Amino acid sequence: MDRLMYNAGEMQRRRAACTTIIRLRSVMPDDNAPLYDEVCRHAQRTALLGSISELLEWDERTKMPPANAEHRAEQITLLAGMIHQRETDPRYGEQLAELAQGPLAADPQADVAVNVQHLRREYDRKIKLPRSLVEELARTAVLGQQSWQQARHDDDFASFRPLLEKTIELKRQQAEALGYTESPYDTLLDEFEPQERTATVAGVLASLRDQLVPLVGEIRQSGRSGDVSILQRNFPAAAQEALAREAAAAIGFDFDRGRLDVTTHPFCCGVGPNDCRITTRYDERFFNMAFFGVLHEAGHGIYDQGLSAEQWGLPLGQAASYGVHESQSRMWENQVARSRAFWEHFYGRAQEKFPAALTGVSLDDFYAAINDVRPSLIRVEADEATYNLHILIRFELEQAMLCGDLTVADLPGAWNEKYRNYLDVTPPTDREGCLQDVHWSSGAIGYFPTYTLGNLYAAQFFARADADLGGLDEQFARGEFQPLRDWLREKIHRQGQRFSGAELVQHVTGRPLSGEPLIEHLRAKLGPLYGISH
């Protein structure tokens, strides 16, 4: 919501909440209903404050004058303190403890029990953090993002270094306050991927590396490559936006409940149940950046728009994890929008939008170009086969900085060395190296591994959906994307936080998370393009 005022959207949300309360009162003892109602109201009012902060952060990264950074930092810091005070209110904690010990906790998968369990878990986590630290983290995130944005523009890492050093130190303090058993990185990772551990992610990434490096080697030895010059012709930004909006709407992003804007680093921002904002950036000499960026962020938005509006502000109205969230964006970007079937439907529209660039270019050549595999510098533009190597680099570097094994001053050199070792490329500038991502500037240490987890979840979910729905390629070729969206909404979106990421993939697909579906997907797609076995 744009403001804390009683408008039509607020009326709709309150009516939905009242409906939920009436239904709850019919299934729980009367003496528990008022207490649960009070806890839900408290959590949802806190979420309203969070949505105001989200809106300020969206404005900061899209519309705000750069000179307002200090004032915006104070605004968000004030809100962060208010939110933390509500999240750690002792009375709220006592109410959660009472509910958790009562009859509502008897069935851990019941809606009420799921909300109580997760709210209490977050309460127990938040009370370990001093309000002063929460506020300083919020303030530094705003100043850090503004500093990063200017440093990236100027290719000036030295100007960003002091704020990154402060951010790393604050994240160390956060890890120490929260506590950990094995690695301080564990507790930061848990913020984005609950119940996941650093050692597990390290094993997953190492296993993928061992399978992806030979695959990329086979592709390079094949002697084949896509004609990427097709994608480097003139693609006017206005036409790019028009095609991207059309495709995003076709796969299910509701522009009556969302919008598309321009930013330095693309992101999706869920302000409320009917306000989801996605962003992109345009390069008129490179088709992939905006188009696949919009489809990626639209995937995030479709997840947010598919969450239960009745449960907004409660765990059952929130995404299972950042990894599951990334699975939705990566699925729509890769399994769907980079598929041949998708372009059998959309390529004619692309040729209409870009006649000078694509007239005379066959679908086969365009499809090969958008799926070209080669080591590259920029993560968000990386192909599916090399993408996870970009994540491995960031995963190792942020752990090293957090644990003190790598100083921030040495980050550019360490970054470039890993790119030489893992991808055989060397960034010519820090803008194309360690300054390319926004995450560290905002304090999102522990976020990067969720991209790889998202790739794994996406492949496994998609394979299950393909089996359940009887062949998705045929549907995509006809422009039918709703069956997949509806399947995802039922199986994943509406589940909220009923399951962790690992539990959800087991529940939906009937098997634990595995790298096999992703490798099978890559070999099935890339095998015919490069003449390699699959």
ZAMARGU-4260 file (C-alpha; in steps of 0.2 Angstrom, whole numbers, plus 5000, padded with zeros to 4 digits):
<rodrens>
0) 5000/5000/5000 | 5006/5018/4996 | 5001/5025/5013 | 4994/5019/5030 | 4977/5025/5027
5) 4960/5016/5026 | 4958/5014/5007 | 4949/5001/4996 | 4964/4990/4997 | 4965/4991/5016
10) 4946/4987/5016 | 4948/4972/5006 | 4963/4965/5016 | 4953/4968/5032 | 4938/4959/5025
15) 4949/4944/5021 | 4957/4944/5038 | 4940/4944/5046 | 4934/4930/5035 | 4950/4920/5041
20) 4946/4924/5059 | 4928/4918/5058 | 4934/4902/5050 | 4947/4900/5063 | 4935/4902/5077
25) 4925/4887/5070 | 4939/4875/5071 | 4948/4880/5087 | 4943/4882/5106 | 4935/4899/5109
30) 4948/4903/5123 | 4962/4901/5110 | 4954/4911/5096 | 4956/4929/5104 | 4974/4926/5108
35) 4978/4920/5090 | 4968/4934/5083 | 4978/4947/5093 | 4995/4939/5088 | 4990/4940/5069
40) 4984/4958/5071 | 5001/4962/5079 | 5011/4953/5065 | 5001/4960/5051 | 5002/4978/5058
45) 5021/4975/5059 | 5021/4969/5041 | 5012/4986/5036 | 5027/4995/5043 | 5038/4983/5033
50) 5028/4987/5017 | 5032/5006/5019 | 5050/5002/5021 | 5049/4992/5005 | 5041/5006/4996
55) 5055/5018/5002 | 5068/5006/4996 | 5060/5004/4979 | 5059/5023/4977 | 5077/5024/4983
60) 5083/5012/4969 | 5072/5019/4955 | 5066/5037/4957 | 5075/5046/4972 | 5087/5060/4969
65) 5104/5054/4974 | 5107/5069/4985 | 5093/5063/4997 | 5103/5047/5002 | 5106/5053/5020
70) 5088/5058/5023 | 5082/5042/5016 | 5094/5032/5027 | 5086/5041/5042 | 5069/5037/5036
75) 5073/5018/5034 | 5083/5018/5050 | 5068/5024/5060 | 5056/5012/5052 | 5069/4998/5055
80) 5069/5002/5074 | 5050/5003/5075 | 5048/4986/5066 | 5062/4978/5077 | 5053/4985/5093
85) 5037/4977/5088 | 5045/4960/5082 | 5053/4959/5099 | 5039/4965/5111 | 5040/4954/5126
90) 5021/4953/5127 | 5020/4947/5109 | 5034/4934/5114 | 5023/4928/5129 | 5008/4926/5118
95) 5018/4916/5105 | 5025/4904/5118 | 5007/4902/5125 | 5000/4897/5108 | 5015/4886/5104
100) 5012/4876/5120 | 4993/4875/5118 | 4982/4863/5107 | 4985/4873/5091 | 5003/4865/5090
105) 4997/4848/5091 | 4996/4846/5072 | 5012/4855/5065 | 5005/4856/5047 | 4988/4865/5052
110) 4987/4883/5046 | 4987/4890/5063 | 5001/4880/5070 | 5012/4884/5054 | 5010/4903/5057
115) 5013/4901/5076 | 5029/4891/5074 | 5037/4902/5061 | 5032/4918/5070 | 5040/4911/5086
120) 5055/4906/5076 | 5057/4924/5070 | 5054/4931/5087 | 5067/4920/5095 | 5080/4925/5082
125) 5076/4944/5082 | 5077/4946/5101 | 5095/4941/5100 | 5099/4957/5090 | 5101/4974/5098
130) 5090/4987/5091 | 5105/4998/5089 | 5113/4985/5077 | 5097/4983/5067 | 5096/5002/5065
135) 5114/5003/5060 | 5112/4989/5047 | 5097/4998/5040 | 5106/5015/5039 | 5122/5007/5031
140) 5112/4997/5018 | 5105/5013/5011 | 5121/5023/5011 | 5130/5007/5005 | 5119/5005/4990
145) 5120/5024/4985 | 5139/5023/4987 | 5140/5007/4976 | 5129/5014/4963 | 5140/5029/4961
150) 5156/5018/4962 | 5149/5007/4949 | 5146/5021/4937 | 5163/5028/4940 | 5172/5012/4941
155) 5179/5017/4957 | 5181/5003/4970 | 5191/5014/4982 | 5176/5025/4985 | 5165/5011/4990
160) 5178/5001/5000 | 5174/5010/5017 | 5156/5007/5017 | 5159/4989/5012 | 5171/4987/5026
165) 5158/4994/5038 | 5145/4982/5031 | 5156/4967/5033 | 5160/4972/5051 | 5141/4974/5055
170) 5137/4957/5047 | 5150/4949/5059 | 5142/4958/5074 | 5125/4951/5068 | 5132/4933/5066
175) 5140/4934/5083 | 5123/4941/5091 | 5113/4927/5083 | 5125/4913/5087 | 5131/4899/5077
180) 5139/4881/5079 | 5150/4879/5064 | 5152/4895/5054 | 5146/4913/5056 | 5140/4911/5038
185) 5127/4898/5044 | 5117/4911/5053 | 5117/4924/5039 | 5113/4910/5026 | 5098/4905/5037
190) 5091/4922/5035 | 5088/4919/5017 | 5087/4900/5017 | 5080/4894/5033 | 5087/4878/5040
195) 5101/4877/5027 | 5119/4876/5031 | 5135/4882/5023 | 5143/4865/5022 | 5128/4858/5013
200) 5128/4872/5001 | 5147/4870/4998 | 5144/4852/4994 | 5131/4856/4982 | 5141/4869/4973
205) 5156/4858/4972 | 5146/4844/4965 | 5139/4855/4952 | 5156/4862/4948 | 5162/4845/4945
210) 5148/4841/4932 | 5147/4858/4924 | 5165/4861/4920 | 5166/4845/4909 | 5150/4850/4901
215) 5157/4867/4897 | 5173/4859/4891 | 5163/4848/4879 | 5154/4863/4872 | 5170/4873/4869
220) 5178/4858/4861 | 5163/4855/4849 | 5168/4870/4839 | 5151/4876/4838 | 5144/4893/4844
225) 5129/4903/4842 | 5130/4919/4832 | 5128/4931/4846 | 5131/4946/4835 | 5112/4944/4831
230) 5109/4950/4849 | 5120/4965/4847 | 5111/4974/4834 | 5100/4989/4837 | 5086/4985/4849
235) 5077/5002/4853 | 5073/5002/4872 | 5054/5007/4869 | 5052/4991/4858 | 5061/4981/4871
240) 5050/4987/4885 | 5034/4983/4874 | 5039/4965/4870 | 5045/4962/4888 | 5029/4968/4895
245) 5019/4958/4883 | 5029/4942/4887 | 5028/4945/4906 | 5009/4947/4905 | 5007/4932/4894
250) 5016/4921/4907 | 5005/4928/4921 | 5012/4944/4929 | 4997/4955/4932 | 5001/4973/4928
255) 4985/4979/4936 | 4993/4973/4953 | 5011/4977/4947 | 5022/4989/4937 | 5039/4989/4928
260) 5052/5002/4930 | 5071/5006/4926 | 5085/5004/4939 | 5104/5001/4940 | 5102/4983/4946
265) 5086/4974/4942 | 5075/4968/4957 | 5057/4964/4962 | 5049/4973/4977 | 5033/4966/4985
270) 5025/4981/4993 | 5008/4972/4997 | 4996/4959/4991 | 4991/4970/4976 | 5007/4980/4973
275) 5022/4971/4966 | 5035/4981/4957 | 5048/4974/4945 | 5063/4983/4937 | 5075/4981/4923
280) 5089/4990/4913 | 5090/4992/4895 | 5105/4991/4883 | 5100/4995/4865 | 5115/4985/4858
285) 5111/4969/4868 | 5094/4960/4867 | 5096/4948/4882 | 5099/4960/4896 | 5081/4968/4897
290) 5071/4954/4890 | 5077/4940/4901 | 5079/4951/4915 | 5061/4956/4915 | 5055/4938/4913
295) 5066/4934/4928 | 5059/4947/4939 | 5041/4943/4933 | 5044/4926/4939 | 5047/4933/4956
300) 5032/4944/4954 | 5021/4930/4949 | 5026/4921/4965 | 5022/4936/4976 | 5005/4939/4967
305) 5001/4920/4970 | 5003/4921/4988 | 4988/4920/4999 | 4981/4938/5001 | 4971/4932/5017
310) 4987/4927/5025 | 4997/4943/5020 | 5009/4948/5034 | 5009/4930/5041 | 5020/4915/5037
315) 5007/4907/5026 | 5007/4922/5016 | 5026/4923/5013 | 5038/4914/5002 | 5045/4897/5008
320) 5063/4904/5006 | 5074/4915/4994 | 5080/4899/4986 | 5062/4894/4982 | 5058/4912/4976
325) 5073/4911/4965 | 5067/4895/4958 | 5052/4904/4951 | 5061/4918/4943 | 5075/4906/4935
330) 5061/4894/4929 | 5052/4907/4919 | 5068/4915/4913 | 5077/4898/4908 | 5066/4883/4907
335) 5052/4893/4899 | 5058/4909/4890 | 5074/4901/4884 | 5065/4886/4877 | 5062/4884/4858
340) 5044/4881/4861 | 5042/4899/4869 | 5050/4907/4854 | 5039/4896/4842 | 5025/4907/4849
345) 5034/4923/4852 | 5047/4925/4838 | 5035/4932/4826 | 5031/4946/4838 | 5050/4949/4841
350) 5052/4951/4822 | 5038/4964/4822 | 5046/4974/4836 | 5063/4974/4829 | 5062/4972/4810
355) 5079/4980/4806 | 5088/4968/4818 | 5078/4952/4816 | 5071/4952/4798 | 5080/4937/4789
360) 5086/4929/4805 | 5079/4912/4807 | 5072/4905/4823 | 5085/4892/4823 | 5099/4905/4823
365) 5090/4916/4836 | 5087/4901/4847 | 5105/4896/4846 | 5111/4914/4850 | 5100/4916/4866
370) 5107/4899/4872 | 5125/4902/4868 | 5137/4895/4881 | 5153/4903/4884 | 5162/4910/4899
375) 5157/4928/4903 | 5160/4942/4915 | 5143/4947/4920 | 5132/4935/4931 | 5115/4941/4926
380) 5120/4939/4908 | 5128/4922/4910 | 5121/4907/4901 | 5113/4892/4911 | 5128/4881/4910
385) 5141/4893/4917 | 5129/4903/4929 | 5132/4893/4944 | 5151/4896/4943 | 5148/4914/4945
390) 5138/4910/4961 | 5152/4899/4968 | 5165/4913/4966 | 5154/4925/4976 | 5150/4912/4989
395) 5168/4909/4992 | 5173/4927/4993 | 5159/4933/5005 | 5163/4919/5017 | 5182/4924/5016
400) 5178/4942/5020 | 5166/4937/5034 | 5178/4926/5042 | 5193/4938/5040 | 5202/4927/5028
405) 5201/4941/5014 | 5201/4960/5017 | 5190/4971/5008 | 5205/4980/5001 | 5210/4964/4992
410) 5193/4960/4985 | 5196/4966/4967 | 5212/4956/4965 | 5204/4940/4973 | 5189/4942/4962
415) 5199/4943/4946 | 5210/4928/4951 | 5194/4917/4954 | 5187/4923/4937 | 5203/4917/4929
420) 5203/4901/4938 | 5185/4896/4936 | 5180/4904/4920 | 5196/4908/4911 | 5191/4927/4909
425) 5198/4942/4918 | 5187/4958/4921 | 5195/4973/4913 | 5187/4984/4926 | 5180/4983/4943
430) 5163/4989/4936 | 5163/4972/4926 | 5171/4963/4941 | 5167/4965/4960 | 5156/4981/4958
435) 5143/4972/4946 | 5131/4966/4960 | 5121/4976/4972 | 5120/4963/4986 | 5135/4966/4996
440) 5131/4985/4997 | 5114/4981/5005 | 5121/4969/5017 | 5114/4953/5009 | 5128/4942/5014
445) 5122/4924/5012 | 5110/4928/4998 | 5120/4922/4983 | 5119/4903/4986 | 5100/4904/4985
450) 5102/4907/4966 | 5110/4890/4964 | 5098/4882/4975 | 5084/4891/4965 | 5092/4883/4949
455) 5091/4866/4957 | 5073/4868/4963 | 5068/4875/4946 | 5074/4861/4936 | 5066/4848/4948
460) 5049/4857/4950 | 5048/4860/4931 | 5052/4841/4927 | 5037/4837/4939 | 5026/4850/4932
465) 5030/4843/4914 | 5025/4826/4919 | 5009/4831/4928 | 5003/4843/4914 | 5007/4831/4900
470) 5020/4840/4890 | 5023/4859/4893 | 5033/4862/4876 | 5017/4859/4866 | 5008/4871/4877
475) 5021/4885/4876 | 5021/4884/4857 | 5003/4888/4857 | 5005/4902/4869 | 4998/4893/4884
480) 5007/4897/4900 | 4992/4897/4912 | 4993/4878/4916 | 5011/4880/4922 | 5007/4896/4932
485) 4992/4888/4940 | 5001/4872/4944 | 5015/4882/4953 | 5002/4893/4962 | 4994/4877/4969
490) 5009/4867/4973 | 5021/4881/4978 | 5014/4898/4980 | 4999/4894/4991 | 5009/4884/5003
495) 5018/4899/5010 | 5030/4894/5023 | 5022/4878/5027 | 5038/4869/5022 | 5056/4873/5021
500) 5064/4873/5004 | 5071/4856/5006 | 5054/4850/5013 | 5044/4858/4999 | 5054/4850/4985
505) 5052/4833/4993 | 5033/4836/4995 | 5030/4842/4977 | 5042/4830/4968 | 5042/4815/4979
510) 5061/4815/4980 | 5075/4825/4989 | 5083/4840/4980 | 5096/4833/4967 | 5107/4841/4954
515) 5102/4827/4942 | 5086/4837/4935 | 5097/4852/4931 | 5111/4843/4922 | 5098/4833/4913
520) 5089/4849/4908 | 5105/4857/4902 | 5111/4842/4892 | 5094/4840/4884 | 5094/4858/4878
525) 5112/4860/4874 | 5116/4843/4867 | 5107/4846/4850 | 5114/4864/4849 | 5132/4858/4851
530) 5132/4840/4845 | 5136/4833/4862 | 5129/4818/4871 | 5114/4820/4882
</rodrens>
